[in-house]
Amino acid sequence: MDSMKSIYWNQGLFLKPQHFQQVDRYTSSMSNLYSKVRGGAESGISELKIDQTALKTGLLVIEKLECILEDGTLIIYPGNCQIPPLRLEKDKFDNSDNIDIFIALAPISAEQNNLVSNSSPNARFKLAADINKKDIFDNNEQATLSMLDFNCNLVASYSLKSTSGLSLLKVAEIFLSVDQFGLSETFIPKIILLSASEVLKNLVKSTKQSLIGRFEQLQNITSFESGLVNSSNNLSVGLAMMSISNKIATFIQFEENPSTQVSDIYLAYRQLISQLSMFSTEVSVIGETLNDNHAVIPFNQNNLSDCFSKVNNLTTKLLNELTVQPELLVNLIYQGDSKFVAQLSREFLDPGYRIYLRIRTKENLIDHLDNILNFLKVGADGQVDVYLKRALPGVQLSYLDKKPQGVATVPNSYYFDLDRQSFQWQKVIELSRIGVIWSDYIEDVVIDLIAVQG
């Protein structure tokens, strides 16, 4: 607590180095306390950049770091500290576990010298290059000043036993795969601002894109349903669109502003979950679920990976109850001559996904079922034209009398299973492009292809 007390500057005071050292410590303590009171953050990372090219070879190099350590020390690299690279040891890695990486700094010691020496290699301070400074009021006066850097080091979790008493802040999780090192794609360190985590930035971007895709799907549904007399579904879809659209702008703002507080991002996810919960019977307005492992947990700066994993999974679950994930739905575009086509992403070619053809129309499609099963042609774009011309069968369709499991409920929709073991479907996989020809197609028809995992 001494560092929080100001010196009593009075007449006749004989200055010693301790006076200036106390001023340094007092200024640092007050700055950190001011930051905590104003922003609520006592410690954490605001900027972090790691050289991923060097990391692949096993050399961990910090390119940029701005953070406040647990003891209140402000670290700026490059700037006020030295952080030598860390050579990772392959034999320390387990196939199933990541290695934690910490930034370490010794505290101020009252018993020993705080300057690095042969006897104290881990001391808090290290001599930096001297600088020459002129008197700002007299250019003729010049002095050489000895400068200090904080003596920071990168420490892997397998070396923690040698760091007793040091102030530690976890900055990364590293994995080893096929002799190449890499950063964990799920770990979020104790950060203050969005700019400090590529994982969180990617999550925000993915959520924004998902919300836009879901909104467009719902917009398509309302446009399709606009002629129906019963407007109850339109009202429900409209409320869902409002809930999603309100947050699209929020996540765009996050992406544009890397200085966003991480707690504000977590709040946005919780608000989105609360709004979407009105369309679910399994999630409450406060993010509770039947399975506590999936429920929203309180914001915890020391456990951000788990916090954001849960809100992201719950957000995805709620959105999936409204629409299909954008990357798992493709709308076949009408090309003329009774033909609809679409380019397929890798999910539609993956045998681990179930694939369904969905036909939407306000007419009763059951009246047209025989026509569809016997004359509608499905196949690779280009091949399907040959099937029609030569009266050859395309990919065989099987009508499903109820909505497939895992597909969002959409009114006036009819679903068909596809024979994916056939030669015709293999052609679709080869070309990654599907075509549907329906000579007697219904005027308002909308044709989609849906992929469901599992």
N, C-alpha and C positions, 0 to 999 in steps of 0.2 A: 504493500500500500504506500510505501515511501515515494514511489514514482508519481503518485497523484497529489503530492503536496508541493506547493510553490515555495521557493526560497524566500526568506525574509531579507530582502535587499535593504540594508540600512547604512548609515554614514560610518565611514571608517572600516568597512569590510575589506579584509585582505583576501583577494581572489586566489583560489587554488584550482587545480584541474577538476576536483570533485564538484565545484560550483557549476562548471560548464557541463559536466557529465549529468548532473541532476537536472539542469535545464533541458538537455536533450531528452532525457527519460520522461520528464514532466510533459514536454510538448508532444512526444509520441503517445503517451497515455491519454492525454486530453483529446488528441485528434481521434484516437480509436474510440473513446467513450462518446465523443460527439457523433461519430459515424453510427455507432450502435443506437444511440438515443433517437437520431433523426431517421435512420433507415431500418432499424431493427436487426441489422446483421452484425454480429459480434466477430465472426470469422467466416472465411469462405473464399472462393475463387471467382474473379470477375473476368479473367482472360487467360486462356490456355491454348498453346499451340505446340504440337509435338511433330518432329520430323519423321513422317511415316516411311519415307524411303530408307532412311538410316535404320529405322526400327526393324525392317524386314531382315536386315543382316545381323540383328542382335545388339545394335548400339542405340540406346535410348538418349535422345538429344532433345532438350527443351529449347524451342525457338523463341517462345514468348510466355511469360507468366506474370500475372498480377493477382495477388491474393493477400489476405490477412490471416496470419497463423493464429492458432488457439491462444497464444500468449499476447496477441494484439500487435505483433510485428507486421508492418506493411512491407511486402516483398514485391519489388519491381525488377523483372529481368527481360532484357538487359536494362541496367540502371543502378540499383543499389546493392547488388549481390553477385556472387559467383556460384554457378551451378554446373559443375563438370559433368560430362556425359557418363552414363552408366553402361558398362558392358554386361549383358545378361548371360547367365550360365544355363546352357541347354539341359544339363543333367539335373538341374533343380526343378524342372517342370514335370508335373504329373499330367498324364494324358487327359484327365477329366477336370483338372482344376486350373484356374487362372492364377497368375502371380500378381500380387498387389504391389504398387509402387507408391512410395511416400516421398514428400519433400521434408527434409529434416534440418533443424537448426537448434543449436545448443542455447539454453537460457543464460542469462547473466549470472555469473558465479561470484559469490562474495568470498570464497575461499581460495580461488586460484586466478591466474592471469586469464583474461578473456580474449587475448590475441593469439592467433594460431602460432604454434612453435613446434619443435620436434617432440617436446614432451606433452603438448596439448594440440594434437592435429584436428580435433573436433571443436575447438573453441569457437565462440560466437562470431568473432570478427577476424577479418583477414586484411592485411595491408594491400591497398590498391596503389596504382601509379600516383606519384606526387603531381600536383598541379601548381602552376604559377598564377597568382592572382594580383591584379593591380588594385590599389585603393580607388574606389569609385569616385572619390572627391579629389584625388591627387594622383595623376597618372605617373608621376615620377617615383611614387612609392610602390614597391612590388615585394611580394612575399611568397615563399614556397610553402605549400600546405601539404602535410601528410594526410592521406585520405584512407577511409576504411570501407570495406564491403562486408555484408553479411556472408558468413561462410556456410552456405547452404549445400546440401548434398542429396542426391537421389538414392533411396534405399529400397531394396526389394524385400518382400515379406520374409524370404528365407534368411535375411541378414538382420532381422529385428533385434535379436538378442544383444547385438553390439551397439544398440542405440538407446540404452537405458538413460532416462533423464532428458532426452531430446524432445523438442516440440515437433510433432509429426502431423502432416496433413496428407491424406490419400489423394493422389492425383490421377491414377490410371489403374486399369487391370489389363494385363498382357497375357495372350495365349500363344501357344506354339503349335503350328500345324504344318506338317511335312517340311520341317526344317526352316520354316518362315515364321517370324514373330509378327503379331498384329495386335491392334487395340480391340478390346471388347466392344461389341456393337450394342450392348445393353447397359453398360455401367455409366452412371452419371455421378460425378464426384460432388462434394459439398460445394455447390456453386451459389453465387449471389445473382449473377446476370446470365441471360441466355447465351451470350457470346462465349461463355466458358466451356460449353459442351456441344460438340458436333452431334452426339447422339440425340440430345434434346432438340437441337435445331432440325435434324432430320425427322424427328417425331412430329414437331410442329408443322413442318412442310407436308408430311404425309397426311396428317389430320386435315389440313386445309384442302388438299387435293381431294380427299375422300368426301368432305362436306360438299364441295362444289359438284362432284360427280353424283352424290345422292340427291342434291337439290335438283339437278337437271333431270334425273330419273323421275322424281316426284312431279316436276313441272310437265314432263311428258305425259304423266298419268292424268293430271288435271286437264291438260289440253285434250286428251283422248276422252275424258269423262264429261266434258263440258256440255254435251248434248243430252245427258241423262236427266230424267225427271227427278229421281231421288238424289238429293244433294248432300245427304249425310256423309257419304264417303268423301265428297269434295271438301266438306268442312274439316274432316279429320286430316286429309292430305294437306289442306291449307295451313292448319295448325302446325303440322310437322315441318312444312316448308318455312314457316315463320321461325320456328325454333332453330332450324339449321341456318337460315340466312342471317339471323342475328349474330351467330358465332363465326360465320365466314369472314366478315370484316375484322373481327377480333383477331383471328389467326393470321390474316394477311398483315395486320398491324404488327403482330409479334415477329413475323418473318422479316418485315422491313426494318424493325428496330431491335438490333441485337442487345441493346442496353436494357431490355425489359427485365424486370425483377422476376425471378423464378417463381416466387410465391403468387404473382399475378397470373402466370400461366397455369399453375395448378388450380387456382380459383376458377379460371375460364373452363377448364375441364369439368370441374364439379358443377358449375352452373349448367353446362351442356347436358350433363347426366341428369340433373334435376328436371330440366325441360323435357328431355326425351323419355323420362320415366313415366310420363302420363300415358304413353302408348304401350307400356309393358305391365304384365301382371307379376313379373319376377323381380323387379327392381323398384325400391321405394324412392321417394322424392329426395331422401338424404343419402342415397347410394347404398343402402343395405340390400343384401341379396339372401336367397335361401342358403347359399353356401358362403360362410364368412370369409373363406379364402379369396373370394372374388369381390368382396365389398370394398368400397372406398375406405382408405385409412387416413387419419389426420396427417396434415402436412408436417413433414419432418426433414429438415435440411440435412440431417445426418443419414437419411435413408431414402434419397431421391430416386434411386433405381427402382425400388419396390413401389414407391408412391406413384410414379408415372407409369410403371408397368400395369398396375391395377386400374388406374383411371383410363388408360388407353384401351385395355382389354374390355372394360365395362362399356366404354363409349362405342367400341366396335360391335359389341353384342347388341346394344340398343339400336344402333343404326341398321344392323342386319335384320332386326325385326321389322324395320320399315322398308328397306330396299336391299338389293343385292350389292355387294361390294363392287364399286365401279370397274375394277379390273377383271371382275368375274362375270360381267354382262356385256354383251355386244349386240347392238341393234343392226339388223340387216337393212342396208340401204337399197331402195328401189332404183333399178337401173333402166327401167323400160322393158317392153316385151315380156311382161309378167315375171321378171327376174329380180331377185333380191340377193345382195352379196355383202360380205364383211371380211375384213382381215382379222385373223385370230392371234391372240397373244399365247404365250407358252402354256398358260394354265389350261387352255382348251385342248392342248396336245398332250397333256400329262395324264397318264393312265391312273394316277392317284386321285383324279377329280371325276365326279359324275357330271355328265353333260345332258342338258335337256333343251329341246326346242319349245319355245313358248309362242303361241299365237294369240294375239289380243284383238277382239272385235266386239262390237255391241250387238251383233247378231248372234243367234243361237248356233254355235259351231257344230253341235251334234248333228244338225240337219245336213251338214256338209262333210261329215266324218268319212263316209265311204269314198267321196271324191278325193279327199286329202290322202287317205291311206293307199289309194289305188293309182292316183295320177300326179300327185305332188312329187316333184323330183328334188332330191337333196344329194349334193356331192361337192367335189372340188370345183371351184370356179373354172370354167372352161370345159371340164369333164361333164358337168351337168347338162350342158347344151347338147353334147353327144348322146347322153342318155335319153333326152327328149326326142331328138331327131331319129334315133334308131329304135325307139320304144324299149330301151333297156331299163332295168330297175336301178334306182339310186340307192342311197343309204336307207335301209328299212326303218320305218317309224312304227312305234307302238303307242297307242293312246293310253294316257294315265287318267283314271277317273277322279283323282284327287291331287292336290298340290304336293309335289315332292318335299320330303323333309329337308329343312335347311334353306328353303326358298321363301323369300318374303311374300306376304299376301298381297296380291294385286287383283282388283276386280276384273271380271270379264276376260279371264285368262284361261287358256287351255294348254295342257302340257303333253309333250310327246318324248318318249325315250328313243334313243338312236342306237342302231346296231354298230358298235364301235369295233367289232371283230371282223367286219367285212372288208373286202378289197376296196370298196368304194370309200370307206372312211380312211383307209391308209393313204389314199390319194389326197384327201383333205389334209392329213398330217404333213405330207410331203410338201404341199404348196402353201400351207398355213393360211388358206383362204377358202371360204365356204360359199356355195351358191345354192339358192333355192328357186325353182321355177314352179309357179302355180298358175296354170293357164286360166283357170276360172276363179282367180283370187277375189275376195270380198273387198269392196272399195275402201273401207276404213281399216283394213287389216294392218297390224304392226307385228313384225316377226323378230324375236330375240333369241339369242343363244345364251344359255346360262351354265356356268360351271360351279359345282358345289364340291368342296373338299371332303374327302372321306368316302 
